Amino acid sequence: MGKRGLVLLTGVALAMVVLAFAVSGSASAGSSLAALLVAGIASLVVLAFAIRFESSHVSPRELAIIALLGTLSALLRVPFAVIPSLQPSTYLVICAGYVFGPVAGFMVGAMTAVVSNFFLGHGPWTLFQVLAWGLAGASAPLLRIFLLKARSLALFGFVWGIVFGVIMNVWVWVAFVYPLTLRTFAVTLLSSVGFDAMHAAGNAVFLGLLGVRTIRILERYHKRFNWVRAAPGEPLEGTCVDGVGDASV
């Protein structure tokens, strides 16, 4: 790991610590320890993906497209903020993860939360948005075991709309609800059913209508810079290194 990578990981680690204590500080009396524990686990997951990304030796061209997709995903979120929980960002994060692999997908999701919240407002919730969108992108390659169809993409997006809501509700539960019981957790989940349903339905629509086309476009770009040298007499073939899509030319 180079000096630049060490600085990056140090910055990420410090940011996660600050957000973890922010979650703990915003917690209600009697639940701060649980809030700190949950925030600590979320921080470790995010840091693990950051370390994996730093050590994957991503090519400059792929790093550029990951940064571009993360920024575009964040900008897509901003104008839709007036419609509660309608998140076109999730569709692009899932498409990016499908094409470029779990680590790159996680980073696109993480960038979505961090960049968009410069416009919409940062807070303790940013950590859990990073985790939720990041895991949505990281899990997208699981779709490769099925044929690429709009229906499967729409279903996957719908499920992630619900899972995203559950992750965010865990933060709300440990930070603002007391006592922490299954009953209060169930009430917390029920309080956001409408918002989570909107997110899930929006994901299904965006991925159903645009998912296959977006993935095909990203795959064509991916293949352009993802060639490796073949042995004499063998044709060139695309490759994906370490699940990130790094290329050796």
C-alpha positions, 0 to 999 in steps of 0.5 A: 500500500502506497503513501497515498493509499495510507492517507486515504484509508486513514481519512476513511477510518477517521470519518467512520469514527466521527460518524460512529460517535455522532450516532452514539451522541444522537442516541436516546438515553439508555441506547447509546451503547447499542448505537455505538456498537451498530455504528462500529460494525457499519464502520468496519464493513465500510473500512473493509471495502475501502481497504479491499478497493485500495489493494485491488490495483484498479486501472486509472481508466476504471477508477475514472469510470467508478468516480464518474458513476458515483458522481452521476448517481449522487447527482441523480439523487438530488433533483428527486429529493423532493419526492420522498424515497424515490431513489434513481441512484439505487438503479445506477449503483446496482448496474455498476456493481453488476458490471464492475464487480462487488468492490467497485459497486460498493464504492459507487454506492458509497460515493452516492451517499457522500457526494449527494449529502453535500447538497442534501445534508450530512449527519449520522445517517450518512454512515448507514446510507454509505453502508446500504447503497454500498451493499446494494452495489456489492451484491449486484454481481449475484444477478450474473447467475441468472439471464440478464432480464428486466424482470430479474433486475426489477425484482432485485431492485424491489428487494433492495428498496426494502433492505435499504429501508431496514438498514436505515431503520436499524439506525433510527431504532438504536439512535432514537427508540427506547427500550430496544425490543422486538416490539419497538423495532417492529413499530419502527419498521412499520412507520416507514413502510410507505417510504420503503415501498416507494423506494422499492417500486421506484427501483423496480421501475428504473431497473425494469425500464433502463437496467438492461440497456444501462448494463449493456452500455457499461459492459461495452465500455468495460470490454474496451479497456479490459483486454489482456495479452494472450499467448501467441496464436490465442485470441484476446479475451476480456478479464476481470481481476479481483472482482473489481474489473481491473485490467492489465494491458 
